[in-house]
Amino acid sequence: MRCPSCSSPENKVVDSRAARDGAAIRRRRECLACGARFTTYEYVERTQLLVIKKDGCREPFLREKLSVGISKACEKRPIPLEEIEGLIDRVESRVQAMGQSEVESRAIGESVMEELARLDQIAYVRFASVYRDFRDVNHFMDEIKRVLEARRKDGE
């Protein structure tokens, strides 16, 4: 690991901790050449997962793309960043746990909607409106009715 300040390959680990619920190790390092401190993360390298899109094309699974979609749905909502990151972690773990080299985008979208429905109903409807390609107000109303019915069943 090269120092980001001076590019020296000589450094030592000062502290190691579990990160992301044990899915990574966070290491605090100190450069032996210039004394700069920096942080690295160690993850298990997974095989490349492909997402099968609605049109049948395949593209690599990108956590960043998942994060952008979820973040847009949660924009201007009172949801702490830690909860959004946790949601992204859970969805990514669920997808990886399928143990397949390819997964349909539908399965990822349904997993996101399931998580958002528990987290924030407005974010859920926002995500669903894009994911399910709502064409008019009636589609929104139908989804809102489903949310309200689910709340009644849950006793809220």
C-alpha positions as CSV (number, residue, x, y, z in Angstrom):
1,M,0.0,0.0,0.0
2,R,1.6,3.3,-1.1
3,C,1.3,6.5,1.0
4,P,-1.2,8.9,-0.7
5,S,1.1,11.8,0.4
6,C,4.6,10.7,-0.7
7,S,4.0,7.4,-2.5
8,S,6.3,5.5,-0.3
9,P,5.5,1.8,0.0
10,E,6.8,1.7,3.6
11,N,4.0,2.0,6.2
12,K,2.8,0.4,9.4
13,V,-0.7,-0.5,10.6
14,V,-1.5,1.5,13.7
15,D,-5.1,0.3,14.3
16,S,-7.5,-2.4,12.8
17,R,-11.2,-2.6,13.3
18,A,-14.2,-4.4,11.7
19,A,-16.3,-2.1,9.5
20,R,-19.6,-2.4,7.6
21,D,-21.0,-5.0,10.1
22,G,-17.9,-7.2,9.7
23,A,-17.9,-7.2,5.9
24,A,-14.6,-5.2,5.9
25,I,-11.6,-4.3,7.9
26,R,-10.7,-0.7,8.5
27,R,-7.0,-0.2,8.9
28,R,-5.4,3.1,10.1
29,R,-1.8,3.3,8.7
30,E,1.2,5.6,9.2
31,C,3.8,6.2,6.5
32,L,7.3,5.4,7.7
33,A,8.8,7.9,5.3
34,C,6.8,11.1,5.9
35,G,4.6,10.3,8.9
36,A,1.3,10.9,7.2
37,R,-1.6,8.8,8.4
38,F,-4.3,7.3,6.1
39,T,-7.1,4.8,6.2
40,T,-7.6,1.7,4.1
41,Y,-10.4,-0.8,3.9
42,E,-10.0,-4.5,3.2
43,Y,-12.9,-6.4,1.6
44,V,-13.4,-9.9,0.3
45,E,-13.0,-9.9,-3.4
46,R,-16.1,-11.2,-5.0
47,T,-16.6,-12.4,-8.5
48,Q,-18.2,-9.9,-10.9
49,L,-22.0,-10.0,-10.7
50,L,-23.9,-9.1,-13.8
51,V,-27.4,-7.5,-13.7
52,I,-29.9,-8.6,-16.4
53,K,-31.8,-5.4,-17.3
54,K,-35.4,-5.3,-18.5
55,D,-34.3,-5.3,-22.1
56,G,-32.2,-8.4,-21.6
57,C,-28.8,-6.6,-21.8
58,R,-26.3,-7.3,-19.0
59,E,-24.1,-4.9,-17.1
60,P,-21.9,-5.2,-14.1
61,F,-23.5,-4.7,-10.7
62,L,-22.4,-1.4,-9.3
63,R,-23.0,-0.4,-5.7
64,E,-22.6,3.2,-6.7
65,K,-25.5,3.0,-9.1
66,L,-27.7,1.4,-6.4
67,S,-26.6,4.1,-4.0
68,V,-27.5,6.9,-6.5
69,G,-31.0,5.5,-7.0
70,I,-31.7,5.1,-3.3
71,S,-30.2,8.4,-2.4
72,K,-32.5,10.2,-5.0
73,A,-35.5,8.5,-3.5
74,C,-34.5,9.6,0.0
75,E,-33.5,13.1,-0.9
76,K,-34.9,15.8,1.5
77,R,-36.3,13.1,3.8
78,P,-35.4,12.9,7.5
79,I,-33.3,9.8,7.0
80,P,-29.8,9.6,8.5
81,L,-27.0,8.7,6.1
82,E,-26.2,5.7,8.3
83,E,-29.6,4.2,7.7
84,I,-29.3,4.7,4.0
85,E,-25.9,3.1,4.0
86,G,-27.3,0.2,6.0
87,L,-30.1,-0.2,3.5
88,I,-27.6,-0.3,0.6
89,D,-25.5,-2.8,2.5
90,R,-28.5,-5.1,3.2
91,V,-29.6,-5.0,-0.5
92,E,-26.1,-5.7,-1.7
93,S,-25.6,-8.5,0.8
94,R,-29.0,-10.0,-0.3
95,V,-28.0,-9.9,-3.9
96,Q,-24.6,-11.5,-3.2
97,A,-26.2,-14.1,-1.1
98,M,-28.2,-15.3,-4.0
99,G,-24.9,-17.0,-5.1
100,Q,-25.5,-16.4,-8.8
101,S,-23.3,-14.8,-11.3
102,E,-26.3,-13.0,-12.9
103,V,-29.3,-11.5,-11.2
104,E,-32.3,-9.8,-12.7
105,S,-32.7,-6.0,-12.1
106,R,-36.3,-6.8,-11.0
107,A,-35.0,-8.8,-8.0
108,I,-32.7,-5.9,-7.0
109,G,-35.5,-3.3,-7.4
110,E,-38.0,-5.4,-5.4
111,S,-35.4,-5.8,-2.6
112,V,-34.9,-2.0,-2.5
113,M,-38.6,-1.4,-2.4
114,E,-39.0,-3.9,0.4
115,E,-36.3,-2.1,2.4
116,L,-37.6,1.4,1.6
117,A,-41.2,0.5,2.6
118,R,-39.9,-0.2,6.1
119,L,-37.7,2.8,6.2
120,D,-39.7,5.7,4.7
121,Q,-43.0,5.6,2.8
122,I,-42.3,8.7,0.8
123,A,-38.9,7.4,-0.4
124,Y,-40.6,4.1,-1.2
125,V,-43.2,5.8,-3.4
126,R,-40.6,7.9,-5.1
127,F,-38.4,4.9,-5.9
128,A,-41.5,2.8,-7.0
129,S,-42.6,5.6,-9.3
130,V,-39.3,5.4,-11.3
131,Y,-38.8,1.7,-10.9
132,R,-42.3,0.8,-12.0
133,D,-42.4,3.6,-14.6
134,F,-45.6,5.4,-13.4
135,R,-47.2,7.1,-16.4
136,D,-49.8,9.2,-14.6
137,V,-51.3,10.3,-11.3
138,N,-53.5,7.1,-11.1
139,H,-50.4,5.0,-10.8
140,F,-49.3,7.1,-7.9
141,M,-52.7,6.8,-6.3
142,D,-52.8,3.1,-6.6
143,E,-49.4,2.8,-5.0
144,I,-50.3,5.1,-2.2
145,K,-53.5,3.0,-1.6
146,R,-51.3,-0.1,-1.3
147,V,-49.0,1.6,1.2
148,L,-52.0,2.8,3.3
149,E,-53.6,-0.7,3.2
150,A,-50.3,-2.3,4.3
151,R,-50.1,0.3,7.2
152,R,-53.6,-0.6,8.3
153,K,-52.8,-4.3,8.3
154,D,-49.7,-3.6,10.4
155,G,-51.8,-1.7,12.9
156,E,-50.2,1.7,12.4
